[in-house]
Amino acid sequence: MRIANPFKRARATAPVPAASKLDVFARQGRRHVAPKNRGRFTIAVGLFVAVYGVIGGRLVMWGVAPAETASSRGASDLIMAARPDLVDRNGEVLATDIKTASLFAEPRRIIDPDEASELLLSVLPDLDPKWLYRRLASEAGFIWLRRELTPGQQQAILDLGIPGIGFRTEKRRFYPGGSSAGFIVGTVNVDNQGIAGMEKYVDDEGYRALQNTGLAVDTDLEPMRLSIDLRVQHIVRDEIAAAMKRYRAIAAGGVVLDVQTGEVVAMTSLPDYDPNEPKQALEKDRMNRMSAGLYEMGSTFKTFTTAMALDSGKVKITDSFDATRPIRIGGFTISDFHGKRRVLSVPEIFIYSSNIGTAKEAEAVGIAGHKEFLTRMGLLSKMQTELPEVASPTQPKEWKQINSVTISFGHGVSTTPLQTAVAAAALMNGGKLIPPTFLPRTREEAEAVATRVVSEKTSDQMRSLFRLNVADQRGSGNRADVPGYKVGGKTGTANKVVNGRYSDTKKFNAFLSAFPIDKPRYVVLVVVDEPKAEEGQVYATAGMNAAPTVANIIRRSATLLKVRPDFGEDGKSLLVSY
């Protein structure tokens, strides 16, 4: 019989300590969750491998990418951005993109910089040899050597077969009309970004942001239509160039403005430049005198003085003023060029261009009223339009009686010729000032931005005076008359300021006109800077040079502007007889 060991039973049946139970449960728990931890670990490792695999793959791809797509060129891709075409109101192209080749080098791939330099200089001899060698011998990854090559130059360099030399297709701006509308269209820089004229306006209106974000690359953009008529633009430039040559002037300009919409139909300023050769714009005297030039407009300002006097109600068109003797004020003497030395009616003051009579009209209104009227007409503040090149008018810091007197006949205030034309349009269209625009605008759109500045009665009276000054042989503007088109207008012959004093020999001439005067459609303004008298003439007045130039422009462009001639009953009979 076996006797049980009491100690062994005790060990077998003794209770397990609490800590030991916990260890058992822990081990059992680990056995249950182990498969789940391994899965998470596998997923995490997989993600890391995938992410770094993509990064490594991209690095390899970029490393073996061909030179044509190397990212080292960075911002140079902007030159591939497409610009919208600029077209005239009839769809004629004024500016468009063409493709051209530019030369680049990758110095790290060039075997012999000295030999490469000599070969390139054989095709491009105007490059600086030292500059070229230093660039080719550098450690740069990408460098430009010459932008905008000719096809012949590109082929010649290709024939050389130089390793590390390549070409990049770029967009280049081309202006089919050359200098015809250079100051309006403007130009771009080497990176195809607008820097002047309507080209700059396009960029400022949002295109530059589109270009910088890369959204303009290889994109067909809608053409931007301008208000100008290329046919009329050509006529205006042609006549201005002829006048500048005939009268031996240092500069000249002209503008045709729609009085109902404020659209600039044509505008030119000479000397001008060809936007295909933008360096010309940096030459002396190459500026847009019509919107960026400030001038004392002389007797054309008598138009606004007379309108002010009539619109104020303090002067009637039947009134008269004593122009017998000169006016002496502030140590100055105000006299007439060809004084009649008698009492003059308001119409006579206008057609004889009397300084004395005009000064007395301004005196009747008063200094405050005079300044307020010119401000209302937009002649004393910067003009608002799309063209970036716009100058701010100048005026006296403090208006005194002498200032009001001289400003009444166009001395003492400087403004732009375009502003003068815009203000005159308000006097012709029934009394509404319409901001000028270089974009198409309907009459309804013009009405929405128009501001009444004078009454319809004043407008009617000014049209009558304009016509009288051309139709009456006593008027200073009779050389501007064009049979069938009822031209009206006002001359202005201003003495230029030279070294702080008014010159007796240097003049700035202008003729401000409208046609057909019974129902005006267009204002035409021509300015001629420092014209010389022709043979047989004593003076080079505006009536002898600016006025006939206006007549030539109207004669050639009226039918293109859809203005039909009216020869009256006699003219109708003549047409029937043919």
C-alpha positions in Angstrom: 0.0 0.0 0.0 1.4 3.3 -1.1 1.3 6.2 1.3 0.6 9.5 -0.3 3.1 12.3 0.2 1.3 15.1 2.0 3.7 17.8 0.8 3.2 16.8 -2.9 -0.5 17.0 -2.6 -0.2 20.3 -0.9 1.9 21.7 -3.8 -0.5 20.3 -6.4 -3.6 21.6 -4.8 -2.2 24.9 -3.5 -3.8 28.0 -5.1 -2.0 29.9 -7.8 -0.8 33.4 -6.8 -2.7 36.3 -8.4 0.4 37.6 -10.2 0.9 34.3 -11.9 -2.7 34.3 -13.2 -2.2 37.7 -14.7 0.9 36.5 -16.5 -1.1 33.6 -17.9 -3.9 35.8 -19.1 -1.4 38.2 -20.6 0.3 35.5 -22.5 -3.0 34.2 -23.8 -4.0 37.8 -24.8 -0.8 38.3 -26.8 -1.4 35.1 -28.6 -4.8 36.3 -29.6 -3.8 39.8 -31.0 -0.5 38.9 -32.6 -1.9 38.3 -36.0 -3.6 41.8 -36.0 -0.3 43.6 -35.2 1.6 41.9 -37.9 -1.1 43.2 -40.4 -0.7 46.8 -39.4 3.1 46.5 -39.6 2.9 45.1 -43.1 0.6 47.9 -44.2 2.8 50.6 -42.7 5.9 49.2 -44.4 4.1 49.0 -47.7 3.1 52.6 -47.5 6.6 53.8 -46.8 7.9 51.7 -49.7 5.3 53.1 -52.0 5.8 56.8 -51.1 9.6 56.6 -51.3 9.3 54.5 -54.5 7.3 57.3 -56.1 9.8 60.0 -55.0 12.7 57.9 -56.3 10.9 57.2 -59.5 10.3 60.9 -60.1 13.9 61.8 -59.4 15.0 59.2 -61.9 12.6 60.5 -64.5 13.7 64.1 -64.1 17.3 63.0 -64.1 17.0 61.3 -67.5 14.5 63.9 -69.0 15.6 65.4 -72.3 17.0 68.9 -72.5 13.8 70.2 -74.1 11.8 69.6 -70.9 14.4 70.3 -68.3 12.9 72.1 -65.4 16.0 74.2 -65.1 14.5 76.7 -67.5 11.8 77.6 -65.0 10.1 80.9 -65.7 11.3 80.9 -69.3 8.2 78.7 -70.1 6.2 82.0 -69.9 7.4 82.9 -73.3 5.3 80.1 -74.8 2.1 81.8 -73.5 -0.3 82.7 -76.2 -1.6 86.3 -76.3 -5.0 87.2 -77.6 -5.0 88.8 -81.1 -5.8 92.5 -81.2 -8.2 93.4 -84.1 -9.8 96.6 -85.3 -13.5 97.2 -85.3 -13.8 95.4 -88.6 -11.8 92.3 -87.6 -8.5 93.4 -89.3 -5.5 92.0 -87.3 -3.5 94.6 -85.5 -1.3 92.2 -83.4 -0.9 88.5 -83.4 1.5 85.7 -82.2 4.0 84.0 -84.5 6.4 81.2 -83.6 10.2 81.9 -83.6 13.3 80.0 -82.5 15.7 81.0 -79.7 19.1 79.6 -79.1 20.1 78.1 -75.7 23.1 76.1 -74.4 23.7 73.5 -71.8 27.4 74.2 -70.8 27.8 70.9 -69.0 27.3 69.0 -72.2 29.6 71.2 -74.3 32.9 69.3 -75.0 35.0 72.2 -76.2 33.7 75.7 -75.2 36.4 77.4 -77.3 35.5 75.6 -80.5 31.8 76.0 -79.8 32.3 79.8 -79.4 34.2 80.1 -82.7 31.5 78.1 -84.6 28.6 80.2 -83.2 30.4 83.4 -83.9 30.6 82.4 -87.6 26.8 82.6 -87.7 26.2 85.3 -85.0 29.2 87.6 -85.4 27.6 90.4 -83.3 27.9 88.3 -80.1 30.7 89.3 -77.7 33.3 86.6 -78.0 34.5 86.9 -74.3 30.9 86.9 -73.0 30.0 83.9 -75.2 33.1 81.9 -74.1 32.5 82.5 -70.4 28.9 81.3 -70.6 29.8 78.2 -72.6 32.6 77.3 -70.2 30.5 77.8 -67.1 28.9 75.0 -65.0 25.4 76.2 -65.6 22.7 73.7 -66.6 20.9 76.1 -69.0 21.6 79.5 -70.5 20.1 81.7 -73.2 22.4 82.8 -76.0 20.1 84.6 -78.4 16.4 85.2 -78.5 14.3 85.3 -81.7 16.6 83.9 -84.4 15.7 84.1 -88.1 15.0 80.8 -89.9 18.3 81.2 -91.8 20.3 81.6 -88.6 18.6 78.6 -87.0 19.4 76.4 -90.0 23.0 77.6 -90.1 23.6 76.7 -86.5 21.9 73.4 -86.9 24.3 72.6 -89.7 27.2 73.2 -87.3 26.1 70.2 -85.2 27.5 71.5 -81.9 26.7 69.2 -78.9 25.0 71.0 -76.0 23.4 73.7 -78.3 19.7 73.6 -78.9 16.6 75.7 -79.9 13.5 76.6 -78.1 10.3 77.5 -79.9 8.9 80.8 -78.6 5.9 83.0 -79.2 6.7 86.4 -80.7 4.4 89.3 -81.2 3.9 90.5 -84.7 2.2 93.7 -85.8 1.1 93.5 -89.5 0.3 97.2 -89.7 3.7 98.3 -88.5 3.6 101.9 -87.2 0.1 102.6 -88.5 -1.4 102.3 -85.0 1.7 101.9 -82.9 0.8 104.2 -80.0 -2.6 102.6 -79.6 -1.7 99.0 -80.0 1.5 99.3 -78.0 4.1 96.6 -77.7 5.5 93.7 -75.6 8.9 92.9 -74.2 11.1 89.9 -75.1 9.0 87.7 -72.7 5.8 88.5 -74.6 4.5 90.7 -71.8 2.7 93.9 -72.6 4.6 97.1 -71.7 2.7 99.8 -73.6 -0.6 100.7 -75.2 -3.5 98.3 -75.4 -1.0 95.4 -75.0 -0.3 96.6 -71.5 -4.0 97.1 -70.9 -4.7 93.4 -71.8 -2.1 92.3 -69.2 -3.4 94.7 -66.5 -6.9 93.4 -67.0 -6.0 89.9 -65.9 -4.0 88.3 -68.7 -0.7 88.6 -66.9 -2.1 86.6 -64.0 -3.3 84.0 -66.5 0.2 83.9 -68.1 2.0 83.6 -64.8 -0.1 80.7 -63.7 0.6 78.9 -67.0 -3.0 78.8 -68.1 -2.3 80.8 -71.2 0.1 78.3 -72.8 -1.0 77.0 -76.1 -4.5 78.4 -75.5 -6.7 79.8 -78.2 -7.9 83.1 -76.7 -10.7 85.2 -78.1 -9.4 88.2 -80.1 -9.7 91.6 -78.4 -11.6 94.0 -80.7 -10.6 97.6 -80.5 -12.7 100.7 -81.5 -10.3 101.9 -84.1 -11.0 101.6 -87.9 -7.7 100.6 -89.5 -8.7 102.2 -92.8 -9.4 105.6 -91.2 -6.3 105.2 -89.0 -4.2 104.8 -92.2 -5.8 108.0 -93.7 -5.2 110.0 -90.5 -1.6 109.0 -90.3 -1.0 109.6 -94.0 -2.4 113.1 -93.8 -0.6 114.0 -90.6 2.7 112.8 -92.1 2.0 114.9 -95.2 1.2 118.0 -93.1 4.3 117.5 -91.0 6.5 117.4 -94.1 4.7 120.2 -95.9 4.8 122.6 -93.0 8.2 121.5 -91.8 6.8 120.8 -88.3 8.7 119.0 -85.5 5.6 116.9 -84.6 2.0 116.5 -85.4 -1.0 114.4 -84.4 -4.7 113.8 -85.1 -7.7 112.0 -83.6 -11.2 111.0 -84.9 -13.8 110.6 -82.1 -17.4 109.3 -82.3 -19.4 112.0 -80.4 -22.3 109.6 -79.6 -20.3 106.8 -78.1 -16.9 108.2 -77.2 -15.1 105.6 -79.3 -11.7 106.6 -80.6 -11.9 105.6 -84.3 -8.4 106.8 -85.2 -5.5 108.5 -83.4 -2.0 109.1 -84.4 1.1 111.0 -83.3 4.2 111.7 -85.3 7.1 110.9 -84.9 5.9 107.4 -84.1 7.5 104.0 -84.0 7.1 100.5 -85.3 6.1 98.1 -82.5 7.9 95.3 -84.4 11.0 97.3 -83.4 10.3 98.5 -79.9 13.7 100.0 -79.4 12.5 102.9 -81.7 10.2 103.9 -78.9 13.2 105.0 -76.8 14.4 107.5 -79.5 14.0 111.2 -78.9 10.5 112.7 -79.5 8.8 109.3 -79.9 5.8 109.9 -77.6 2.1 109.8 -77.9 1.3 113.5 -78.0 -2.4 113.0 -78.2 -2.9 111.4 -74.8 0.4 111.7 -73.0 1.4 115.2 -74.2 0.4 118.4 -72.4 -0.1 121.6 -74.3 -1.7 125.0 -74.0 -4.3 124.5 -76.6 -4.6 128.2 -77.5 -7.7 129.6 -79.1 -9.4 126.2 -79.4 -10.2 126.9 -75.6 -12.3 129.8 -76.7 -14.8 127.1 -77.6 -15.2 126.3 -74.0 -15.2 129.9 -72.8 -18.0 130.8 -75.1 -20.0 127.6 -74.2 -19.4 128.5 -70.5 -20.7 132.0 -70.9 -23.8 130.9 -72.9 -24.6 128.0 -70.5 -24.3 130.2 -67.4 -27.2 132.3 -68.6 -25.1 135.5 -67.9 -24.3 135.9 -71.6 -26.7 135.6 -74.5 -25.7 134.8 -78.1 -27.2 138.2 -79.1 -24.9 140.1 -76.6 -22.0 142.2 -77.5 -18.7 143.2 -75.9 -16.4 146.2 -76.4 -13.2 145.1 -78.0 -12.1 148.6 -78.9 -9.0 148.7 -76.7 -6.6 146.1 -75.2 -7.1 144.9 -71.6 -4.4 145.8 -69.1 -4.3 143.6 -66.0 -1.5 142.6 -63.6 1.2 144.4 -65.6 0.1 142.5 -68.8 -1.6 143.8 -71.9 -4.2 141.5 -73.6 -4.8 142.4 -77.3 -6.2 140.8 -80.5 -4.0 139.4 -83.2 -6.0 141.2 -86.0 -8.2 143.5 -83.8 -11.3 145.0 -85.3 -11.2 147.8 -82.6 -14.9 147.9 -82.2 -17.8 146.4 -80.3 -18.2 142.7 -81.3 -21.1 140.4 -81.0 -20.7 136.9 -79.5 -20.6 135.2 -82.9 -18.1 137.8 -84.1 -15.9 137.3 -81.0 -15.9 133.6 -82.0 -15.1 133.9 -85.7 -12.6 136.7 -85.3 -11.0 134.8 -82.4 -11.0 137.9 -80.2 -8.9 137.6 -77.1 -10.4 140.8 -75.6 -14.0 139.7 -76.2 -13.4 136.1 -74.9 -11.7 137.5 -71.7 -14.8 139.7 -71.1 -17.0 136.6 -71.5 -15.0 134.8 -68.8 -15.1 137.9 -66.6 -18.9 137.8 -66.8 -19.0 134.3 -65.4 -16.4 134.8 -62.7 -13.2 133.0 -61.5 -15.0 130.3 -59.5 -17.5 129.6 -62.3 -14.7 129.4 -64.8 -12.7 126.9 -62.9 -15.8 124.8 -62.1 -16.9 124.7 -65.8 -13.5 123.5 -67.0 -13.5 120.9 -64.3 -17.0 119.8 -65.3 -15.8 119.4 -68.9 -13.0 117.1 -67.7 -10.2 119.4 -68.9 -8.5 119.8 -65.5 -8.3 116.2 -64.3 -6.6 113.1 -65.6 -8.6 111.4 -68.3 -9.9 107.9 -67.6 -9.5 105.5 -70.5 -8.0 102.1 -71.3 -4.7 103.5 -72.8 -2.0 103.5 -70.0 -0.2 106.5 -71.5 -2.3 109.4 -70.2 -1.0 112.7 -68.7 -2.5 114.8 -65.9 -3.4 118.4 -66.9 -1.8 121.3 -65.1 -3.4 124.5 -63.8 -2.5 127.4 -61.5 -2.3 126.6 -57.8 -4.4 129.6 -57.2 -6.8 131.1 -59.8 -6.6 134.9 -59.9 -8.2 137.3 -62.3 -5.2 137.3 -64.6 -5.3 133.5 -64.7 -9.0 133.4 -65.7 -8.3 136.0 -68.4 -5.4 134.1 -70.1 -7.1 130.7 -69.6 -10.1 132.0 -71.4 -8.1 132.1 -74.7 -6.0 129.0 -74.0 -2.9 130.1 -72.0 -2.2 129.1 -68.4 -3.7 125.6 -68.5 -2.1 122.6 -70.2 -4.2 119.6 -71.2 -4.0 116.8 -73.7 -5.3 117.1 -77.2 -7.5 114.0 -76.7 -9.2 115.6 -73.7 -9.8 118.6 -75.8 -11.5 116.5 -78.4 -13.6 114.7 -75.8 -14.8 118.0 -74.2 -15.7 119.3 -77.6 -17.7 116.2 -78.4 -19.9 117.0 -75.4 -20.7 120.4 -76.9 -21.6 118.8 -80.2 -23.7 115.8 -79.1 -26.4 117.6 -77.1 -24.4 118.4 -74.0 -23.2 115.0 -72.6 -19.6 114.3 -71.6 -18.7 110.7 -72.5 -15.4 109.1 -71.4 -13.3 108.1 -74.3 -12.7 104.4 -75.1 -10.5 102.4 -77.3 -12.9 99.5 -77.1 -16.2 99.1 -79.0 -19.2 100.7 -77.2 -22.8 101.0 -78.1 -24.9 104.1 -77.7 -26.8 102.5 -74.9 -23.6 101.7 -73.1 -22.4 105.3 -73.7 -25.6 106.7 -72.3 -25.0 104.7 -69.1 -21.6 106.4 -68.5 -22.5 109.9 -69.9 -22.8 113.0 -67.7 -24.7 116.1 -68.8 -22.4 119.1 -68.7 -24.3 121.7 -70.7 -27.8 122.2 -71.9 -29.1 121.1 -75.3 -29.6 124.8 -76.1 -26.0 125.6 -75.5 -25.0 122.6 -77.7 -27.2 123.9 -80.5 -25.7 127.3 -80.2 -22.1 126.0 -80.3 -22.8 123.9 -83.4 -24.1 127.1 -85.0 -20.9 129.0 -84.1 -18.7 126.1 -85.3 -20.4 126.1 -88.7 -20.3 129.9 -89.0 -16.5 129.9 -88.3 -16.0 127.6 -91.4 -18.8 128.6 -93.7 -18.3 132.4 -93.3 -15.3 133.7 -95.3 -14.5 135.9 -92.3 -14.0 132.8 -90.1 -10.6 131.6 -89.3 -11.5 128.0 -90.2 -12.9 128.4 -93.7 -10.0 126.3 -95.2 -11.5 123.3 -93.4 -14.7 123.3 -95.4 -15.5 120.1 -97.4 -18.5 120.4 -99.8 -21.3 118.1 -98.8 -20.2 117.5 -95.2 -21.0 120.7 -93.4 -17.8 121.0 -91.3 -17.6 123.3 -88.3 -14.7 124.1 -86.0 -12.4 126.4 -84.2 -8.7 127.3 -84.8 -6.0 127.6 -82.2 -2.6 129.2 -82.6 -0.8 129.2 -79.3 2.6 130.6 -78.6 4.9 128.0 -77.0 6.7 128.5 -73.8 10.5 128.6 -74.3 12.8 129.1 -71.3 9.9 130.3 -69.2 8.7 132.9 -71.7 6.2 132.8 -74.6 7.9 132.6 -77.9 6.9 134.8 -80.8 8.2 132.4 -83.4 7.4 128.9 -82.1 3.7 128.0 -82.3 1.5 125.1 -81.4 -1.4 125.0 -83.9 -4.7 123.1 -83.7 -8.0 122.9 -85.4 -10.9 121.4 -83.5 -13.8 120.4 -85.8 -17.0 118.4 -86.0 -19.1 117.1 -88.9 -21.8 117.0 -90.2 -22.6 120.0 -88.1 -26.4 119.8 -88.3 -26.2 116.3 -86.7 -22.6 115.7 -85.6 -21.2 112.2 -85.8 -17.5 112.8 -85.4 -15.0 115.3 -83.9 -11.7 115.6 -85.7 -8.8 117.3 -84.1 -5.4 118.0 -85.7 -2.4 119.5 -84.0 0.8 120.8 -85.7 3.8 121.5 -83.5 6.1 124.4 -84.7 5.0 124.6 -88.3 6.8 126.9 -90.7 5.1 129.4 -93.0 4.9 128.3 -96.6 6.2 130.4 -99.5 4.2 133.5 -99.9 2.8 133.4 -96.3 3.8 135.6 -93.5 2.4 133.6 -90.6 2.0 129.9 -90.0 -1.4 130.0 -88.4 -3.7 127.1 -87.6 -6.1 128.2 -90.3 -3.4 127.8 -92.9 -2.1 124.3 -91.9 -4.2 122.5 -89.3 -7.5 123.4 -90.8 -6.8 122.1 -94.4 -5.3 119.0 -92.9 -8.7 118.3 -91.1 -10.4 118.9 -94.5 -8.2 116.3 -96.1 -9.0 113.7 -93.4 -12.7 114.3 -93.6 -12.8 114.2 -97.4 -11.0 110.9 -97.5 -12.6 109.1 -94.6 -16.2 110.4 -94.5 -17.6 107.6 -96.7 -15.7 105.0 -94.7 -17.4 106.4 -91.6 -20.8 106.0 -93.3 -21.4 109.7 -93.5 -23.3 110.5 -96.7 -22.6 113.8 -98.4 -25.5 116.3 -98.6 -25.2 118.8 -101.5 -28.7 120.2 -101.0 -31.2 120.5 -103.8 -28.6 121.7 -106.3 -26.5 118.7 -105.6 -29.4 116.3 -106.1 -30.2 117.8 -109.5 -26.5 117.4 -110.5 -26.5 113.8 -109.5 -29.7 113.1 -111.5 -28.2 114.7 -114.6 -25.4 112.2 -114.6 
